[in-house]
Amino acid sequence: MEKAVFYHAGCPVCISAEQDILNLIPKEQVEVVHLGTDKAGIGKAAAAGVKSVPALVLANGNVLHINFGASIDDLK
C-alpha cells in the first residue's frame, strides 16, 4: 500500500497540522516531508499538485491543502 505524504515548511501552522495528521493516520501510513530542510522534496511536492503547505497528498493522488502556511513557489 502506498503511503500518503504530508508536506510542510516547519511553521507553527504546519507543525500543528502535522500533529493532527499523525493523530488521525497511523505513522506507518504517512510520510512527513519538511520542505524547509528537504529542498529536493519541493519539486516532488509541486509535481504532485501541491500549491501551498501544509498539504496532504493521499495515496490515490488527491491533494488536500490544509490552511495556507506558504506558497510552494515561496519555498523554491
N, C-alpha and C positions, 0 to 999 in steps of 0.2 A: 504494500500500500504506500502510495506516495504521500509525503508529508505536506502540510500547509506551511507557508513561510510568512513569518511576521517580520516586516521591515520597520526599522525606526532609526531615529537620529540621536537618541540619548537625552532629549529634552524632558522636562518633568511630565508633560502630557504623554510623551511616548513611553516613559518608564511606567507610568500609571496604567496605560493601556496594555503594556507587556504583562504586568502582574495580573490584570483582569483576564487577558487571553490565557495565560498559564493556569489560572484558576478554572477556566472553562474547558480547556482542551488539554489532555494529558501531554506532558513534556515530550514523550516519545513520538507524538503525532504532529509536532510543530517545531520547525527550525526557526530560531531567532537570529536575525541579522542586523547588527548595529552598523548602519551606514556611515556613522561618524568615524569608526575605526576600521571598517571593511570597505574601502573605496571601490574595490573590484565588484562589490555587490550592487553598486549603483546602476551599472549597465544591465545587470540581470533583472533588477527591480523594474527599470524602465522598459525593458523588453517584455516583461510580464504584464505591463499595463499600469504600473504604479505611477500615479501623478503627484502624490504627496504622501508624507508619512505622518503618523503611523498608518500602516496599511497591512492587511492580511490577505495573502494570495492563497486561496483554497486549493486543494489537490486537483480539483476539476478545472482550475484556471481562472475562476471568478476572482475579482479583486474587490475587497471591502475596504474602502477608505474610512478610517476611524478618526473623526475630528480633523483638524488641519494644524499640523505642527510646523511643517516646512515643505515647500515645493521640491520635487525631485531635481528640478533644474538648479535650485539654490545649493544643492549638495554636490553638484558636479565640480 
